[in-house]
Amino acid sequence: MSDSGYILLVDDEPAFRELAGGWLVQQGFKVKTVGSVDEALEAKKSQGLPDLVLLDLSLPPYFDPQKTLLAMPQFEGCPVIIITGHAERELSLQAIAQGAWDFIAKPVDPDMLAVVVRRALAKTHLEREVARLQGSATKAGADTYIGISDSTQRIRALIERIAPTDVRVLVTGPSGTGKEVISRAIHDLSARAKGPFISVHCGAIPAELLESELFGHVKGAFTGADKDKQGLLKLADGGTLFLDEIGEMPVPMQVKLLRVLQEGSYYPVGGRSLEQIDVRIVSATNADLAERVEQGSFREDLYYRIKGVSIETQALDTRPEDIPTLLQSFLSALEVKQGKRFYLANDALQWFRQRLWPGNVRELKNTLESVAAISMGGQITLADIQLLNYAIKPERPATFATDNLASPTAMSVTLERTLDEQVQALEISLIQAALSKTEQNKTQAAKLLGLSRQGLIKKIERYQIEPTE
C-alpha cells in the first residue's frame, strides 16, 4: 500500500485500463490493472488487500454482472466502485445495495473519477484509523496520537522512528494539542517502556521548591526537611522524565539541569553523595524557545541540549479532518469507562466539525464529555449542546460558499410552507445556481455542491430541473 492509496482496477478493456490507470497514476496513486475477477483475486493474494477496487460489472469469462457482484465480499470490506455503462444504472444501484461504495458511468470523466476515488479512500483511511485506535485501546498504558491529517501522520511516523533511540526530544506547539500524549507515546514505544514515566510541569511548581522536587533533598537540608526525599530525577531512573512547559523553568534551575544532562549525575539538596541516573529527557513547551534565548530568559546551551529532535504540533483548527476521528476515540474511551454506548447524531457531529477550538484537542474532549454527561440514552444531539448554552451558529466557514453562486439564499423563510417544501426549493435553487455558474457542466456543478455526478443527476431528474440559458 502506498501513502496515497493502492488501487486495483478491474476491467476487460485494455485501452480503458491503460487510460484510467494513467489518470490515477498522475494523481499520485499506486495502480494495479487486471482484466478479470480471477486476476484481481490473484493480485490481492500476491500484493495484499488494496485500498480501493474499481470494478467493471461485465467481465470474462461469463460477462454476467450478477456473477461479478458475487465476488465483492472477497475484497474483504475495502471500498468497491462499480464501473458501468449508462444502460446498467439499475445494476449499479443493486451493487450499492449489496455494499458497493459508489458507481461511475462510462465514458469516465477524469476529474469526476479523481473526486470519487479520493472520497472513497478517505473513508478507508478513517475506518482503518478507527480500527487501529480500537485495537490499541487494549494495550495497557499506550496512548496514541490520534488523527488522519498529514501533520498528524507525520508526527506518528516520527514517533515510531525516534522512540527506540535515546535521543532527547523537544515537543512544541499550542496548548492542548497533545504534547504529553506524544511524549508518553515515545516512552511506551521505547526500550524504557517498562521503566517509569515521570511528568513534571515546570511552571506549576514554585521556583523555590522546583530544585527539591527534581533533585530531592536530605534530612535537615532546610526547615521542614525532617527526612530524606527522592527527587523526580531519581524516580525516573531507567525511564523517561517529561519536562512540561520547560520554557517556564527559572534560569538558576536551567544551569543545574544542564549539568545533569551533561554528566548524568547530581547532588540532592543539602547532600554530599553524588547520585547517578540513566534518564531520557523529553521536553515540551508552547513558547518560542529560540526567541527566549535571544531575550536572555532561556539558556542557549540548554536549548541545544534538549532540542535533539523537535516535533511541532499543529492547532486543531488547521487540521479539522482529525475531529471525527478524535471524537470517535473519546467516545470509545467513555464507553469503556461508563459501560454504555454513546452515539453522535449527525447535527451534533456537524456542530463539532464546524466549531473553532481555541483550546484545541483538550477543549474538544472536555466539551464532548460534558455533553455526553447530559445525553439521554447515549444519543448526543444538538439539543444537548444547546442545553449547555453553547453557541449553535457555525464558526468555521462552509466549504461550499453559496454567496459565490447566484444568491440562492435570497429566498425568504416562511411558515406558510412545510419544511420539506422549503428544503426542496433551496436544493433546486442551489442546483440551478451551480449549473449556471459552471455553464451546465454537471461534473463541475457536482464538485461545487459536494455531490457525486450521479447524485446530482438523480436530483435533477427528481426535481425535473430544465437547463437554463
Secondary structure, DSSP 8 states (H G I E B T S, - for coil): --SS-EEEEE-S-HHHHHHHHHHHHHTT-EEEEESSHHHHHHHHHHH---SEEEEESS-TTTT-HHHHHHTGGGGTT--EEEEE-GGGHHHHHHHHHTT--EEEESS--HHHHHHHHHHHHHHHHHHHHHHHHHHHTTSTT-------SHHHHHHHHHHHHHTTS---EEEE-STTS-HHHHHHHHHHTSTTTTS-EEEEETTTS-HHHHHHHHHEE-TTSSTT--S-EE-HHHHTTTSEEEEETGGGS-HHHHHHHHHHHHHSEE--BT--S-EE---EEEEEESS-HHHHHHHTSS-HHHHHHHTSEEEE---GGG-GGGHHHHHHHHHHHHHHHHSS--EE-HHHHHHHHHS--TTHHHHHHHHHHHHHHH-BTTEE-HHHHHHTT---S--S--SS-GGGSS-GGGS---SSS-HHHHHHHHHHHHHHHHHHHTTT-HHHHHHHHT--HHHHHHHHHHHT-----
